[in-house]
Amino acid sequence: MKSKIVLTRSDKTFYFFNDLLLLIALLIVLYPLIYIFSASFSDRLSVISGDVFLWPVHFSLEGYQAVFKDPRVLTGYGNTIFYTIAGTILNVILTILAAYPLSRRTMVGRNIIMYLFAFTMLFNGGLIPNYLLIKDLGMIDTRWAMLLPGALSVWNVIIARTFYQSTISQELFEAASIDGCSHLRFMWSVVLPLSKAITAVMVLFYGVFHWNAYFNAFIYLKSDELYPLQIVLRDILIQNQIDPASITDTEDMTRKQGLADLLKYSIIIVASLPIWLVYPFVQKYFVKGVMIGSIKG
Amino acid sequence: MKPNTSPLGDGRKLKQMRQDYQLYLIILFPLAWVIIFQYFPMYGLQLAFKDFRIMDGIWSSPWVGFEHFEKFFNSYQFKRVITNTLIISFYDLIAGFPLPIILALALNATLKTRFKQVVQFVTYMPFFISTVVMVGMILQFLNPRIGIINMGMGLFGADPINFMGEPEWFKSVYVWSGIWQTTGWGTIIYLAALSAISPEIHEAATIDGATRLQRIRHVDLPGIMPTIVTLLILNAGSIMGIGFEKIFLMQNPLNLSSSEVISTYVYTVSLASSAPDYSYATAIGFFNSMVNFILIMLVNQFAKKAGETSLW
């Protein structure tokens, strides 16, 4: 709104309640996040006695110290970083390789291949046939099981394809091909540089997916040393499997339990921190991804 | 999808394919992936009609027809998992679907640009929390001993409730935590639709004396109606397809009567079982996939007939 508008009384009331509604929504979402953050920096007794309300009480890092005493956390962190980087690279390469040909209107058989891809969004084999396939391929309890089954998201292929179709015209390729440019060369030297934005969206979507994923690890992995962070988190947060070594500082059972309660808040922060740190810088790319995805292909 | 630009004759088709041979080379890898990791498992669905023996493999195990399906339909679990699945889905749809629309309309209407950005920034954040962390947060907040909800209720003299241990609380916890996590993110698509509404319509309405509330009712809402219908179709089509991850993490023996849904039941009778019945689990999964597929086809057909919009 550029010009100063004189509001009628009923509009004033409307804007007041409208902004109030937004404020309530803001607080409902924000409060649990602040609480976890503050609890994680408090000491154990404040956490179990309910003294924490908004800010850290008796500021302390003992929760974080306990988290990093658990060897599973560091191993899991390392594994997750590996799965996220390797998995995302594989995802992005495969997505581009699928999306570019499918964006070319001259490609004979394009529709059939597109249906072949799209059908998998509506129907799939389900848990057991997938499990048996991974087993037959000998990938159970290997790092491959974390990379290959999820190597491509058809949804992202459609987003990238829509983007290529609307930004890189058929004429552009025709002009290039008259000068002797092949599809591979065109993809590398024209399409990729012109579509950095969509590649960034892909990297972010796939990256967050890998960071947060636990299902494939849960079904296919059995060895501790391969577990990603999310499986370790599940053990600690949900299965309540606290490593006794991380809470050995006292003999008192209440204090032990208190530390076990506290370290859960700390590990939530530790596990989510990388995403919170990049989120402010990349929010607009995520939004862009959703918007492109909402255009019918 | 649009049909190809021009109907090509066979000769021209071949010529075009020769010219574009690199396109087929490029798509070879993703295509191979789809065939191996998506279509092979579909081929494995024949297990649902067989009696799986590990020694024989999928191909050579003996056929048994619809035996596993009949077993499932007649089992005492059938009614329970179907009921739980449907109740949770409808609860989620009714409580969760309108909220992003309301929030988007409010965000779109506010005059405070900076405030709007802050609300967007914060309400999108929970979307990036992993399922495991989300369920961990739920357990912490609802903990009868140290959880902030029970401690807050304690201030008013209420007895602590073991939310996760009581079946009647399960569905509400599942649905409302999901609403907390996804409502903000869900506004993006509506905000995009709202920003596409021409400002001239708003100006005209204002000149005619419409209040802001009337403009929401008669300009904004009709403007995003196609988007609303499309998303409603998508949601209605997945009414039987509650995902495994969150619900499984929230389950415990105490709330199982209220929390067992089709996807978790498939896991219970197969990979989690000491006597896994792969064929039975495949049959249940197949039944579920078929229902999902038919539902989405039906709602899309319905939407096309209604003339509003369709998914493809």
Interface residues (C-beta under 8 A of the other chain):
Chain A: M1 T8 S10 D11 F14 Y15 N18 D19 L21 L22 A25 L26 I28 V29 L30 P32 L33 Y35 I36 V47 I48 G50 L94 T95 L97 A98 Y100 P101 L102 R104 R105 T106 M107 V108 G109 R110 N111 I113 M114 L116 F117 A118 T120 L122 F123 N124 G125 G126 L127 I128 P129 N130 Y131 L132 L133 L148 P149 A151 L152 V154 V157 S182 H183 L184 M187 V208 W211 N212 A213 Y214 F215 I219 Q230 L233 R234 L237 I238 D261 K264 Y265 I268 A271 S272 I275 W276 Y279 P280 Q283 F286 V287 V290 M291 S294 K296 G297
Chain B: M1 P3 N4 T5 L8 K13 Q16 M17 D20 Q22 L23 Y24 L25 I26 I27 F29 P30 L31 W33 V34 I36 F37 Q38 Y39 F40 P41 M42 Y43 G44 L45 L47 I58 I102 L103 A106 L107 A109 T110 L111 K112 F115 K116 V118 V119 F121 V122 T123 Y124 M125 P126 F128 I129 S130 T131 V132 V133 V135 G136 M137 L139 Q140 F141 N143 R145 I146 I148 M151 G154 W180 T183 G184 W185 I188 I189 A192 T211 R212 L213 T227 F244 E245 L249 S263 V266 Y267 S270 L271 Y278 A281 T282 G285 F286 N288 S289 N292 F293 I296 L311 W312
